[in-house]
Amino acid sequence: MHTRSGISIIEVLIVVAIALLLGAAVYVSIDPELRLHESRNIRRQNDVEIILSALIEHVGDNEGALHSSVEALDMDLRYVIGTCFAALAQDVCVDLSNLGLDYLPTVPFDPETGSPLDSVTT
């Protein structure tokens, strides 16, 4: 009788799958706070891209005219983009709530706090 020595491809695949599962579990459990921070930053980046797309669409639809809330901004200053509630200093806030539902249905807010009342995307 002829016997085969060695391991089969199925055995190799099972070992690789187990190793990947263990690796994924270790990756997530090493620093969950860092993973949450990274996911919030990705959300913020996506929100900024949504705002930029809305502003570009507004400019295209209005023969190159900038939205009134963006027109007089100083490029040397940092601004808070949001709905400009009373808690924010009005001179550093860019209120995009009046951009219109066609361009920006809702103004994105900071995913860390989860409320547009006390946080905005910068």
N, C-alpha and C positions, 0 to 999 in steps of 0.2 A: 504494500500500500504506500502511496506517495503522500506525504504530509508537507504542507507549506509552512515555512517559518517566516516570521515578520509580522507586520501589522497591516491591516486593510485600510483603504481610504475612508471608510465609515468611521473607523476608530480615530483616525487623524482629525476628521471633521468634528467629531464629538469633543475631542480634547481642545480644539481651537475654539469651538463655541463656548465651552465652559470657561476657558481663559478670557475670552472677550466679555462674558458676563461678569466675571470677577473684576476685570479691569474697569468696566463701566461703573460698578458699585464702588470701587475704591476712588475713582475719579470724582464721583458725586459726593462721596462722604468726606473727602480730604478737607475741603473748605466750602461748605454750602453757602456761607455768607458771600464769598467771592462769586460763586455761581449766580446768586440772586442779584448781586451788584452788576455783573456782566449782562444779565438779562434785562435789567432796568435800563442800562445804558443803550442796549440795542433798541429797546422801545423808544427811548428818547431820540435816538438817531432816526428811526423810522418816522417819528412825529415831525421832526424838522424837515425831512424829505417831503412829507405830505404838505406842510405849510409852504415850502418852496414851490412845489408843483401847483398849488392853488394860486400863489402870487404870479407865477409864470403864465398860467392860464388867464388870469385877470388882465395881465399886460397884453397878452395876445388878443383878447376880446375887446380891448379898449384902445386900440391903435397905438400901443406903446406907452400909454399913460400908466404910471405907477398908482397903486392904491394910496388913498389919502393918508393912511396911517403909516406908510412906509416912505412917502415922498420926501419928508424933511429930516430924515434920520442922519445923524452924524456918524460917519464911518469909524471915528476914533473912540466911540463909546460902546460899551456893552449894554445890551437891552434885554429886558425880560419880555418874552412873547407870551401873551395870554389874553385874559379878559379884563385885566386892569381893575381889580376890585379895590376898594378904599384902603385896604391894608398895604397896598403897594404904592411906592412913590410914583406919581403920574409922569414925572420927567424921565424915568428910565423904563417905562412900560410901553410896549407896542400893542395896542388893542386891535386884535384881528376878529373880534366878535361880530363886527359889522361888515366883514368881507362878503358875506352873502352865502346862502345855502348852496348855490350852484358851485361855488369854489371850495368852501370849507364848511361842511355841515355842522361840525362841532370843533371847538378849539381844543387841541390835545392838552393834557395836563400831566404832571409828573407822576409816573407810576409808583414812586415810593410812598407818596402820601395818599394817592388815590382820590384826591378831591380837587376840583378846579377852584375852590374857594380859597385855598391857602397855598397853592403851588402852581407853577406854570413851567413850560419848557423854555430853557434858555439857549 
